[in-house]
Amino acid sequence: MIRLHHVQYGRSFRVLWLLEEIGLDRIGPLEIVEHRIGSPEMAESDLARVSPALRIPAIEMDGLEMSESGAIVQLLSERYAPDLDRPADHPDRAAYLQWMGYAETQASLIENLNLQMVFLRPPAKPSAVVVKLTVARLRQTMRGLEARLGDHPWLLASGFSAVDIMMGFNLFALPFYVDMEPFPGLRAYSQRVSDRAAHKRAVAREGPQRFYAKPFYPVPEA
């Protein structure tokens, strides 16, 4: 039994997608414990036992208890999907580690915008200056991805890997804050991701998203 503590289309989507890529028939049945961010239930549940920071995702399997999406993705890839891993002696190892970290840098900017634009409700008001700067920084990370992809289908020269899975949460959230029109390479990359059978299965498990109330969140007026 694999127990995944999960928030719909959050960072834990990375783990859900990876499990589908590995194949649940290889590692056992999946139980999804869905949490709602900011709810008392998160603090009252046993999540803190698995995730010291009370954050999602967290995973329990075969006596293993682990949190932090990047760490989970790397460990599961090493153990169950060597084709998605890039070990220490692999020519793409440095790039693998670089883009693992890059995915989290980008995700932290998305998280900041989620906090400002989705979680803060009246009478709280998002800071136009903070949102503008954060969107600008997010757009710069997208330029970096666009340049990296170039004419390549995946982030690593050696092909599809766990670093592309780390981008799953990001690719879902980016269009809610940044116009994707200037990023044809990134749009094509997102389509390749969406076309993967395992990604489709993960999305089917998620169902329609319930987080964003608008199709796009512009920078608020000062």
LOKESE-715443 format. One record per atom (N, C-alpha, C, O): x, y, z; residue in three letters. Coordinates in steps of 0.2 Angstrom, whole numbers, plus 5000, padded with zeros to 4 digits. Example, Ala and Ser with C-alpha at 12.3 -4.5 7.8 and 13.67 -1.06 7.14 Angstrom:
506649725039ALA/506249785039ALA/506649845039ALA/507149835042ALA/506449895035SER/506849955036SER/506450005039SER/506750065040SER/
This chain:
500449945000MET/500050005000MET/500450065000MET/500950075004MET/500350114996ILE/500650174995ILE/500150224998ILE/499650234995ILE/500350265002ARG/499850325005ARG/500150385003ARG/500750405006ARG/499850424999LEU/500050494997LEU/499650545000LEU/499050544999LEU/499950585004HIS/499650645006HIS/499650705001HIS/500150714999HIS/499050724999HIS/499050764993HIS/498550824993HIS/498050824997HIS/498750874989VAL/498350924987VAL/498250934980VAL/498750924976VAL/497650934978GLN/497450934971GLN/497850984967GLN/497851044968GLN/498250964962TYR/498651004957TYR/499151044961TYR/499351094958TYR/499351024967GLY/499951054970GLY/500551014969GLY/500550984964GLY/501051034973ARG/501751004972ARG/501650924972ARG/502050884969ARG/501150894975SER/501150824976SER/500850794969SER/500950734969SER/500650834965PHE/500450814958PHE/501150774955PHE/501050734951PHE/501750804956ARG/502350774954ARG/502350704956ARG/502550664952ARG/502250694962VAL/502350624965VAL/501750574962VAL/501950524960VAL/501150604961LEU/500650564958LEU/500750544951LEU/500650484949LEU/501050594947TRP/501250574940TRP/501750524940TRP/501750484936TRP/502250534944LEU/502850494944LEU/502650414946LEU/502850374943LEU/502150414951LEU/501850344952LEU/501550314946LEU/501650254945LEU/501250354942GLU/500850334936GLU/501450314931GLU/501350264927GLU/501950344931GLU/502450334926GLU/502850264928GLU/502950224924GLU/502950254934ILE/503250194937ILE/502750134935ILE/502950084933ILE/502150144937GLY/501650094936GLY/501450064943GLY/501850034946GLY/500850074945LEU/500650054952LEU/500649984952LEU/500649954958LEU/500549944947ASP/500649874947ASP/501349844949ASP/501349794952ASP/501849894949ARG/502449874951ARG/502649884958ARG/503049854961ARG/502249934961ILE/502449954968ILE/501849954973ILE/501949964979ILE/501249934971GLY/500649924975GLY/500149964974GLY/500150014971GLY/499549954978PRO/498949994977PRO/499050064980PRO/499550074985PRO/498750114978LEU/498850184980LEU/498250214984LEU/497650204982LEU/498350234990GLU/497850274994GLU/498050344994GLU/498550364996GLU/497550384992ILE/497650464991ILE/497350494997ILE/496650484998ILE/497650525002VAL/497350565007VAL/497350635005VAL/497950675005VAL/496850665003GLU/496750735000GLU/496650785006GLU/496250775010GLU/497050835006HIS/497050885011HIS/496850955008HIS/496950965001HIS/496550995012ARG/496451065009ARG/496851115013ARG/496851115019ARG/497251155009ILE/497751195012ILE/497451245016ILE/496951275015ILE/497751255022GLY/497451305027GLY/496951285031GLY/496651325035GLY/496651225030SER/496151195034SER/496351175041SER/496951145041SER/495951175046PRO/496151145053PRO/496351065052PRO/496751045056PRO/495951035047GLU/496050965046GLU/496850945045GLU/497050895048GLU/497150995042MET/497950975040MET/498250975047MET/498650925048MET/498151015051ALA/498551015058ALA/498250965062ALA/498650935066ALA/497650945062GLU/497350895066GLU/497450825064GLU/497350775068GLU/497650815058SER/497750745055SER/498450725057SER/498850755061SER/498650665055ASP/499250635056ASP/499850655051ASP/500350625051ASP/499650715047LEU/500150735042LEU/500850755046LEU/501350745043LEU/500750785051ALA/501350815055ALA/501850755056ALA/502450765057ALA/501650695057ARG/502050635059ARG/502450625053ARG/503050605054ARG/502250635047VAL/502550615041VAL/502950675038VAL/503450665035VAL/502650735039SER/502950795036SER/503050845041SER/502550875043SER/503650855044PRO/503750895050PRO/503550965049PRO/503351005053PRO/503550995042ALA/503351065041ALA/502651065040ALA/502351125038ALA/502251015040LEU/501551015039LEU/501451035032LEU/500951075031LEU/501851005027ARG/501751025020ARG/501650965016ARG/501750905018ARG/501350975010ILE/501150925005ILE/501650935000ILE/501850984998ILE/501950874997PRO/501650804998PRO/502050775004PRO/502550795006PRO/501750715006ALA/502150665010ALA/501850595008ALA/501350595005ALA/502350555009ILE/502150485007ILE/502350435012ILE/502850445015ILE/501950385012GLU/502150325017GLU/502050265012GLU/501550245009GLU/502650225013MET/502650155009MET/503250115012MET/503750135012MET/503050055013ASP/503550005015ASP/503950025021ASP/504550015021ASP/503650055026GLY/503950085032GLY/504350155031GLY/504550175035GLY/504350175025LEU/504650235023LEU/504150295024LEU/503550295022LEU/504350345027GLU/503950405028GLU/504350465026GLU/504950475028GLU/504150505021MET/504550555018MET/504150615015MET/503550605013MET/504350675016SER/504050735013SER/504550765008SER/505150745008SER/504350825005GLU/504750865001GLU/504750824994GLU/505050774993GLU/504350864989SER/504250834983SER/504850814979SER/504950754976SER/505350854979GLY/505950844975GLY/506350784978GLY/506550744974GLY/506350774984ALA/506750714988ALA/506350654986ALA/506650604985ALA/505650654986ILE/505250594985ILE/505350574978ILE/505450514976ILE/505350624973VAL/505350604966VAL/506050574965VAL/506150524961VAL/506650604968GLN/507250574966GLN/507350504969GLN/507550464966GLN/507050494975LEU/507150424978LEU/506750374975LEU/506950324973LEU/506150394973LEU/505650344969LEU/505950324963LEU/505950274960LEU/506250374959SER/506550364953SER/507150324953SER/507250274949SER/507550334958GLU/508150284960GLU/507950214961GLU/508250174958GLU/507450204965ARG/507250144967ARG/506850104962ARG/506950044961ARG/506350134958TYR/505850104954TYR/505950124947TYR/505650084943TYR/506250174945ALA/506250194938ALA/506950224936ALA/506950284935ALA/507450174935PRO/508050204934PRO/508150234927PRO/508550274926PRO/507650224922ASP/507650264916ASP/507450334917ASP/507650374913ASP/507150354923LEU/506950424924LEU/507550454928LEU/507550514929LEU/507950414931ASP/508450444936ASP/509150454931ASP/509150434926ASP/509550494934ARG/510250504931ARG/510750504937ARG/510850554940ARG/511050444937PRO/511450424943PRO/512150474943PRO/512250504938PRO/512550464948ALA/513150504949ALA/513650504943ALA/513950554941ALA/513650444939ASP/514150434934ASP/513850454927ASP/514150444922ASP/513250474927HIS/512850494921HIS/513050564918HIS/513150604922HIS/513150564911PRO/513450634909PRO/512950684910PRO/513150744910PRO/512250674911ASP/511750724912ASP/511650734920ASP/511150774922ASP/512050704924ARG/511950714931ARG/511950784934ARG/511450804937ARG/512450824931ALA/512450894934ALA/511750934931ALA/511450974935ALA/511650924925ALA/510950954922ALA/510350924926ALA/509950964927ALA/510350864928TYR/509850834932TYR/509750874938TYR/509150894940TYR/510250884942LEU/510250914948LEU/510050984947LEU/509651014951LEU/510351024942GLN/510151094941GLN/509451104940GLN/509151144942GLN/509151064935TRP/508451074933TRP/507951044939TRP/507351074939TRP/508151004943MET/507750984949MET/507651044953MET/507151064956MET/508251084955GLY/508251144959GLY/507851194955GLY/507451234959GLY/507951204949TYR/507651254945TYR/506851244945TYR/506451294946TYR/506651184945ALA/505851174946ALA/505651204952ALA/505051224953ALA/506051194958GLU/505751214964GLU/505851294965GLU/505451324968GLU/506351324962THR/506351394962THR/505751424958THR/505451474961THR/505551394953GLN/504951424949GLN/504351404953GLN/503851454953GLN/504351354956ALA/503751334960ALA/503651374966ALA/503051394968ALA/504151404969SER/504151444975SER/503851514973SER/503451544977SER/503951534967LEU/503651594964LEU/502951584963LEU/502551634964LEU/502751534960ILE/502051514959ILE/501651514966ILE/501151534967ILE/501951484971GLU/501651474978GLU/501551544980GLU/501051564983GLU/502051594979ASN/501951664982ASN/501351694978ASN/500951734982ASN/501251684972LEU/500751714968LEU/500051684971LEU/499551714971LEU/500051614972ASN/499451584974ASN/499251614981ASN/498651624982ASN/499751634985LEU/499651664992LEU/499351734991LEU/498751744994LEU/499651774987GLN/499351834986GLN/498751844982GLN/498251884984GLN/498651804977MET/498051814973MET/497451764974MET/496851774972MET/497551704977VAL/497051654978VAL/496851654986VAL/496251654987VAL/497351644990PHE/497251634997PHE/496951695001PHE/496551695005PHE/497251754999LEU/497151815003LEU/496451845000LEU/496351854994LEU/495951845005ARG/495251865003ARG/495151935006ARG/495451955011ARG/494651975003PRO/494452035007PRO/494352025014PRO/494051975016PRO/494552065019PRO/494752135017PRO/495552135016PRO/495852195014PRO/495852085016ALA/496552085014ALA/496652095006ALA/496152075002ALA/497152135004LYS/497252154997LYS/497952134995LYS/498352154998LYS/497952104989PRO/498652084987PRO/499052154985PRO/498752204983PRO/499752144986SER/500152204985SER/500252204977SER/500652154975SER/500052254974ALA/500252264967ALA/500952264965ALA/501152234960ALA/501352294969VAL/502052294968VAL/502352224969VAL/502752204965VAL/502152194974VAL/502452124976VAL/502252074970VAL/502652034968VAL/501652074968VAL/501352034963VAL/501752054956VAL/501952004953VAL/501852114955LYS/502152134948LYS/502852104948LYS/503052074943LYS/503252114954LEU/503952094954LEU/503952014954LEU/504351984950LEU/503451984957THR/503451904957THR/503351884950THR/503651834948THR/502851914947VAL/502651894940VAL/503251904935VAL/503351854931VAL/503651954936ALA/504251974932ALA/504751914933ALA/505051894928ALA/504851894939ARG/505351844941ARG/505151774938ARG/505551734935ARG/504451764938LEU/504151704936LEU/504251704928LEU/504451644925LEU/504151754925ARG/504251764918ARG/504951744916ARG/505051714911ARG/505451774920GLN/506151764918GLN/506351684919GLN/506651664915GLN/506051654924THR/506151574924THR/505851544918THR/506151494916THR/505351574915MET/505051544909MET/505451554903MET/505551514899MET/505751614903ARG/506251624897ARG/506851574898ARG/507051554893ARG/507051564904GLY/507551514905GLY/507451444902GLY/507851414899GLY/506751424904LEU/506551364901LEU/506451364894LEU/506651314890LEU/506251414891GLU/506151424884GLU/506851414880GLU/506951374875GLU/507351444883ALA/508051444880ALA/508351374881ALA/508651344876ALA/508151344886ARG/508451274888ARG/508151224883ARG/508551184880ARG/507551224882LEU/507151184878LEU/507451184870LEU/507551134867LEU/507451244868GLY/507651254861GLY/507251204856GLY/506651204856GLY/507651164853ASP/507351114848ASP/507351044851ASP/507150994848ASP/507451044858HIS/507450984861HIS/506750964864HIS/506451014867HIS/506550904864PRO/505850884867PRO/505850884874PRO/505350904877PRO/506450874878TRP/506450864885TRP/506950904888TRP/507450934884TRP/506950914895LEU/507450964898LEU/508250934897LEU/508650974897LEU/508250864897LEU/508950834897LEU/509050814890LEU/508650784887LEU/509650814888ALA/509850794881ALA/509750714881ALA/509650694875ALA/509750684886SER/509650604886SER/508950584886SER/508850524886SER/508550634886GLY/507850614886GLY/507350634892GLY/507650654897GLY/506750604892PHE/506250614897PHE/506550594904PHE/506850534904PHE/506450624909SER/506750604915SER/506250634921SER/505750674920SER/506550624927ALA/506150644933ALA/506150724933ALA/505750754937ALA/506650754930VAL/506550834930VAL/505950854926VAL/505750914928VAL/505750824921ASP/505150844918ASP/504550834922ASP/504050874922ASP/504550784926ILE/504050764931ILE/503950824936ILE/503450844938ILE/504550844938MET/504550904943MET/504250964940MET/503951004944MET/504250974934MET/503851034931MET/503151024930MET/502751074928MET/502850964932GLY/502150954931GLY/501751004935GLY/501251034932GLY/501851014941PHE/501451064945PHE/501551134942PHE/501051174941PHE/502151154940ASN/502251224937ASN/501951234930ASN/501551284929ASN/501951184926LEU/501651194919LEU/500851194920LEU/500551234916LEU/500551164925PHE/499851174926PHE/499751244928PHE/499251274926PHE/500151274933ALA/499951344936ALA/500151404932ALA/499851454932ALA/500751394928LEU/500951454924LEU/500451494920LEU/500451554921LEU/500051464917PRO/499551504912PRO/499051544916PRO/498751584914PRO/498951534923PHE/498551574927PHE/498851644929PHE/498451684931PHE/499451644928TYR/499851714930TYR/500251744924TYR/500351804924TYR/500451704919VAL/500851734914VAL/500551714907VAL/500351654906VAL/500551764902ASP/500251744895ASP/500751704892ASP/501351714892ASP/500551644890MET/500951594887MET/501151604879MET/501551574877MET/500851654876GLU/500951664869GLU/501651674867GLU/501851654862GLU/502051714871PRO/502751724869PRO/503151664870PRO/503751674869PRO/502951614872PHE/503351554874PHE/503151494870PHE/502851444873PHE/503251494863PRO/503051434859PRO/503351364861PRO/503051314861PRO/504051374863GLY/504351314865GLY/504051284871GLY/504051224872GLY/503951324876LEU/503651304882LEU/502951274882LEU/502751224885LEU/502551304877ARG/501851284876ARG/501951214872ARG/501551164874ARG/502351204868ALA/502451134864ALA/502651084870ALA/502451024869ALA/503151104874TYR/503351064879TYR/502751034884TYR/502750984886TYR/502351084886SER/501751074890SER/501351024886SER/501050984890SER/501251034880GLN/500850984876GLN/501150914876GLN/500750864877GLN/501750904875ARG/502150844875ARG/502050814882ARG/501850754883ARG/502050854887VAL/501950824894VAL/501250794895VAL/501050744897VAL/500750834892SER/500050824893SER/499850754889SER/499350724890SER/500250744883ASP/500150684879ASP/500350624882ASP/500150564879ASP/500750624887ARG/501050564890ARG/500450524893ARG/500050554897ARG/500450454892ALA/499850414895ALA/499850424903ALA/499350424906ALA/500450424906ALA/500450424913ALA/500150484916ALA/499850494921ALA/500350544912HIS/500150604914HIS/499350614914HIS/499050634918HIS/499050584908LYS/498350584907LYS/498050544913LYS/497450564915LYS/498350484915ARG/498050454921ARG/498050484927ARG/497550484931ARG/498650524928ALA/498650564934ALA/498150624934ALA/497750634939ALA/498050654929VAL/497550704928VAL/496850674929VAL/496450714932VAL/496750614926ALA/496050584927ALA/495950574935ALA/495350584937ALA/496450554938ARG/496350544946ARG/496150614949ARG/495750614954ARG/496450664947GLU/496350734950GLU/495650754949GLU/495350784953GLU/495450744943GLY/494750774941GLY/494850854940GLY/495350874940GLY/494250884938PRO/494250954937PRO/494550994943PRO/494450984948PRO/495051044941GLN/495351084946GLN/494851124950GLN/494351154947GLN/494951134957ARG/494551164961ARG/494851224964ARG/494551254969ARG/495451244962PHE/495851294966PHE/495751364963PHE/495651404967PHE/495851374957TYR/495851434953TYR/495151454951TYR/494751414948TYR/494851514954ALA/494251534952ALA/494151574945ALA/493651584943ALA/494751594943LYS/494751634936LYS/495251594932LYS/495651554934LYS/495151604925PRO/495651574920PRO/496251614920PRO/496751584918PRO/496251674922PHE/496951714922PHE/496851764928PHE/496351794929PHE/497451774931TYR/497451824937TYR/497951884935TYR/498551874935TYR/497751934932PRO/498151994930PRO/498452024937PRO/498252024942PRO/498952064936VAL/499252104941VAL/498752154943VAL/498552194939VAL/498652154950PRO/498152204952PRO/498352274952PRO/498952294951PRO/497852324951GLU/498052394950GLU/498352414957GLU/498052394962GLU/498752464957ALA/499052494963ALA/498552534967ALA/498752554972ALA/
